[in-house]
Amino acid sequence: MRVMGVDPGLTRCGLGAVEGRPGAALRMVAVGVVRTPADDDIGARLVAIEAEIERWLDEIRPDAVAVERVFAQHNVRTVMGTAQASAVAITCAARRGLPVALHTPSEVKAAITGNGNADKKQVGTMVTRVLRLDAMPKPADAADALALAICHVWRGGAQNRLAQALARRGAPGAAVTLPPGYRHPGAGR
């Protein structure tokens, strides 16, 4: 299974992809960060994030996308930017019919470190160990994106089987359905 993780943010949006299966060694496919200037127009920033996510989806060809679930913070402006970047990632994946999983920060931390309250350094250290990397991915947004992908590989297997079972039964909301004849705007490039 190849999973692309997205740690959403307007200034820095972490992207990372891993490949593997539960119970086996994982391999890092790619890692990076999309950066947008804080003084740019919000529309331009979201378009830049979308373009980079689309490029990653074209190149990485993931089986699933794992996005950090937006959680309440004291800074509403930060929450809004994170939610907007998250929506872009979800939309890009849905256009391609890719399954999208949302994982909370504490769920990811618990999966990677065994502690739902782990700090960024602990997460980065464990991502480095799990993927057998020579150095910790930087900035932390990049390591967090890899952690999301790892979390989904490890926990997503059961979730995917449940979603497939629901889809076979025709349960509402079990899968994203695109209109007949829908063609992704970037298809065929």
Buried (B, 14 or more C-beta within 10 A) or exposed (E): BBBBBBBBBBBBBBBBBBBBEEEEEBEBBBBBBBBBEEEEEEEEBBBBBBBBBBEBBEEBEBBBBBBBBBEEEEEEEBBEBBBBBBBBBBEBBBBBEBBBBBBBBBBBBBBBBEEEEBEBEBBBBBBBEBBEBEEBBEBBBBBBBBBBBBBBBBBBBEBBEEBEEBBEEEEEEBEBEEEEEEEBEBEEE
